[in-house]
Amino acid sequence: MGASRAVVLGGSVAGLCAAGVLAPYFDEVVVLERDLLPPDAEHRRGVPQSKHPHFLLNSGRRCIGEIFPGFEDDMLAAGGMMLMPSMDAAYCEKDGWAPRKASTMTMVYSSRILIERVLRDRVRRLDAVTTREGVSVTGVTTAAGRVTGVELREGSGAVEVIEADLVVDALGRGSSVPDWLHAAGWALPPERTLDAKVTYTSRWYQLPPADERPDSWWWKHLVITPTQDKAAHPEEHDYLSNFFPIEGDRAIVCMGSWGLEMARKPEAFEAAVDRVRASTFGEATAACTPLSEVHLTRSTGNKWRRYDLVDPVEGLVAIGDSICAFNPFYAQGMSSAARSALILAELLATGAARDDAFFREFLARQKESLDVPWMLAMARDQAYDFATGTEVVAPWRRRLAARFSWPVFNAITAASREDTYVEETFTAVFNLDRSLKEMMRDRRFLWGVARHQVRALLRRTTIPAGFDLGQDPPGTDYTDAVPGVNRQLVDA
Ligand SMILES: Cc1cc2nc3c(=O)[nH]c(=O)nc-3n(C[C@H](O)[C@H](O)[C@H](O)COP(=O)(O)OP(=O)(O)OC[C@H]3O[C@@H](n4cnc5c(N)ncnc54)[C@H](O)[C@@H]3O)c2cc1C
């Protein structure tokens, strides 16, 4: 038998995770990437979304850590920051600034370009993996009902075919692989779509030196959620805004909205920042030095190519945005990509023949895993009348979602500050470790949220609901005010 080869199309997060899981099982793994890859953490043409904040959810951090042991340490050594959002972030929610309190959830904050650089460094160390940069994949080759390789074009224009025992499509949202497969006789996977017309506008900033920041600037991350106020208000009060810390004492100031026009030019951006409903957001931004232009994207619709609904394509799997891309507000893309890569690893580890049954099993497991983030994204995005796509729901369901999704979110976050079970359950769902369906059937969770609502009505909550958003976010630590919160667990 000849040497085995896997070919990965695309060298971004999904492609790098795929290369990591394939390396132990193939003599050779070839990653094909159209861009020339920078040696350091830099933007590149093929990943324009890197200009915007990227949260790496805990499930993603854990999955990537399974693929590349020590990933978290590498991120921290490269400048990433391990923070505890409930202590290090100031959240402006329905009732103003949320009280600050320790929890069990931590996050590694960094830019997206740093994540990719760290992953690239890890892949470079794998002997089996070769990365070919500056080559465009232009098609797949097939024989006897199976994908047998890919066709690519070099920068010089030369065309080449590479044979492969397994091809992984990690070409992102715009992947042409389904069209190439269709041209070769396979059915097009049905597309499930929902575009809630989300726009992101972001600009990078240098923070002022720490000793020039006021004492009230204890926070590292600011999050301003859309207002729930029905009275007339500036459009910016409907934004979801983030002052997102990244390595190098910098921050990405990002405003996002469902269905609104957003600023593209620096002057309009600064004016909008000043109108965000918590003035701390504008004041902090004004104290920083801009490092970039304003970056705007509307490439945010949810799109799931349902390969699981058609006959499996032997010899090929799709992972990352090429199969399922999400509204980025929910920060699910990288984590879902890493999870798909791990599913592939689990199947390769069985040593099973890579036949029809193998690819069916992969698709079934991948579908189960994608259901979790997809349902979360739908729960909110189906609330908008202007959303388009196959997953638009009846007007009464839209009204229901619009009426209840933020209030339910606010009720859960408020309850989670006083009820460790609610907090841990919601954290697991937010981080894709549990499904929304499970959470909504969890009696202990529902009871915890309801109990907190009643206590709030009776004004018997232990910690305040929120603080005046006209003031700076208060730094008081309420961790010890709540009985039953295990400080040792948190400190560990
Ligand atoms: C604004 C925004 C914010 C986001 N925020 C988050 C977040 O907070 N958290 C999160 O987890 N996810 C977030 N995402 C999603 C995340 O960026 C993706 O899920 C993640 O990058 C995985 O993508 P991928 O590797 O599948 O594809 P991509 O990152 O799109 O990479 C595709 C790769 O394929 C290459 N390529 C394309 N065509 C060809 C070709 N023909 N030949 C060779 N190479 C080719 C490209 O150059 C690129 O390197 C966000 C997305 C957007 C748009």
The ligand as a Gaussian input file, in Angstrom:
#p B3LYP/6-31G(d) Opt

LIG

0 1
 C      -17.264000      39.630000      12.348000
 C      -17.017000      38.237000      12.829000
 C      -16.751000      38.017000      14.164000
 C      -16.562000      36.715000      14.628000
 N      -16.393000      36.508000      15.964000
 C      -16.222000      35.249000      16.423000
 C      -16.054000      35.004000      17.808000
 O      -16.141000      35.905000      18.651000
 N      -15.808000      33.717000      18.202000
 C      -15.773000      32.666000      17.317000
 O      -15.543000      31.529000      17.722000
 N      -15.968000      32.877000      15.995000
 C      -16.190000      34.128000      15.532000
 N      -16.376000      34.338000      14.196000
 C      -16.366000      33.166000      13.296000
 C      -14.939000      32.733000      12.984000
 O      -14.229000      33.784000      12.378000
 C      -14.944000      31.478000      12.101000
 O      -15.896000      30.577000      12.542000
 C      -13.585000      30.817000      12.142000
 O      -12.667000      31.671000      11.549000
 C      -13.513000      29.461000      11.432000
 O      -13.478000      29.718000      10.106000
 P      -12.866000      28.749000       9.033000
 O      -11.472000      28.344000       9.324000
 O      -13.872000      27.702000       8.796000
 O      -12.894000      29.727000       7.770000
 P      -12.130000      31.084000       7.531000
 O      -11.562000      31.646000       8.767000
 O      -13.052000      31.927000       6.725000
 O      -10.911000      30.616000       6.620000
 C      -11.025000      30.141000       5.312000
 C       -9.599000      29.959000       4.772000
 O       -9.648000      29.412000       3.465000
 C       -8.783000      30.157000       2.594000
 N       -9.334000      30.013000       1.250000
 C      -10.541000      30.443000       0.808000
 N      -10.719000      30.064000      -0.481000
 C       -9.608000      29.398000      -0.852000
 C       -9.213000      28.717000      -2.054000
 N      -10.019000      28.662000      -3.124000
 N       -8.005000      28.104000      -2.085000
 C       -7.186000      28.116000      -0.984000
 N       -7.520000      28.728000       0.169000
 C       -8.714000      29.355000       0.234000
 C       -8.836000      31.572000       3.149000
 O       -7.720000      32.334000       2.743000
 C       -8.851000      31.303000       4.662000
 O       -7.553000      31.138000       5.159000
 C      -16.596000      35.622000      13.715000
 C      -16.856000      35.848000      12.364000
 C      -17.087000      37.140000      11.931000
 C      -17.415000      37.362000      10.476000

